[in-house]
Amino acid sequence: MSRTSEAVDEDAVARRMALYVALGQVPEGKVVSYGQLAELAGLGRAARWVGRTLSQLPDGTRLPWHRVVAAGGRISLPSGTVSGDEQRARLRAEGITVRNNRVDIKCHGWRPMEHSG
């Protein structure tokens, strides 16, 4: 492996770790958007990368992937799919109302600055 590809691999691992740490901080009963999660992780405007990376999490992960929704609270995983139905069930189990394939961001959106300290 060349020195350059090692640096790229380390960067990719660092980006993923930053994402996982930020995701792990989203409290029960709250949601974040893909874009917001990217910003919280210090990754800038990487919403699509976040979505792609979360779709590759291993089965049985303890990370709260179900707390990530699209902009405006829209649930992007299709209803009727295993992962989509699991996300909706997990959100409801945390007291989050899902209506018309959306979560009320005003009510359930996580704003870390308001919840810290």
SVG drawing of the C-alpha trace seen along z (x, -y; Angstrom):
<svg xmlns="http://www.w3.org/2000/svg" viewBox="-50 -27 54 35">
<polyline fill="none" stroke="black" stroke-width="0.4" points="0.0,0.0 1.4,-3.4 1.8,-6.2 -0.9,-8.2 -3.5,-5.5 -2.7,-5.0 -3.3,-8.7 -6.6,-8.4 -7.6,-5.4 -6.7,-7.2 -8.8,-10.2 -11.8,-8.0 -11.5,-6.2 -11.3,-9.6 -14.3,-10.9 -16.3,-7.8 -15.3,-7.9 -16.3,-11.6 -19.6,-10.7 -20.2,-7.8 -19.2,-10.0 -21.6,-12.7 -24.4,-10.2 -23.9,-8.5 -24.6,-11.8 -28.1,-12.2 -30.4,-11.6 -33.4,-9.3 -36.6,-11.0 -34.7,-13.5 -33.7,-13.4 -31.2,-15.2 -31.0,-15.6 -28.2,-14.1 -26.8,-17.6 -27.0,-18.6 -25.2,-15.4 -22.5,-16.1 -22.0,-19.6 -22.0,-18.3 -19.3,-15.8 -17.2,-18.6 -17.6,-17.3 -19.2,-20.4 -21.8,-19.9 -21.6,-16.1 -25.3,-15.0 -25.1,-12.5 -21.9,-11.0 -23.5,-10.7 -26.5,-8.8 -24.3,-6.5 -22.1,-5.8 -25.1,-5.1 -26.5,-2.7 -23.3,-0.6 -23.5,-0.2 -23.3,3.5 -26.4,5.3 -26.8,5.1 -25.0,1.8 -25.8,0.0 -25.5,-3.4 -28.9,-5.2 -29.1,-5.4 -32.9,-5.6 -32.6,-9.1 -31.3,-10.5 -33.9,-11.9 -33.9,-13.9 -34.3,-17.7 -37.5,-18.9 -38.0,-15.7 -38.8,-13.5 -38.0,-9.8 -36.1,-8.8 -36.2,-5.0 -39.3,-3.7 -42.2,-2.4 -42.7,1.3 -39.0,2.1 -37.3,3.8 -35.1,0.9 -37.8,-1.7 -40.3,0.1 -37.7,0.6 -36.8,-3.1 -40.4,-4.1 -41.0,-1.5 -37.8,-2.6 -38.8,-6.3 -42.3,-5.6 -40.9,-3.5 -39.0,-6.6 -42.2,-8.7 -41.6,-10.4 -44.7,-10.8 -44.4,-10.0 -47.1,-11.5 -47.2,-11.5 -43.7,-10.0 -42.4,-13.0 -41.2,-13.8 -42.0,-17.2 -38.5,-18.8 -39.8,-21.7 -40.8,-19.2 -38.3,-16.4 -35.3,-18.0 -32.1,-18.0 -30.4,-21.3 -27.2,-20.5 -26.6,-24.0 -30.0,-24.1 -29.5,-20.8 -25.9,-21.1 -25.0,-22.1"/>
</svg>
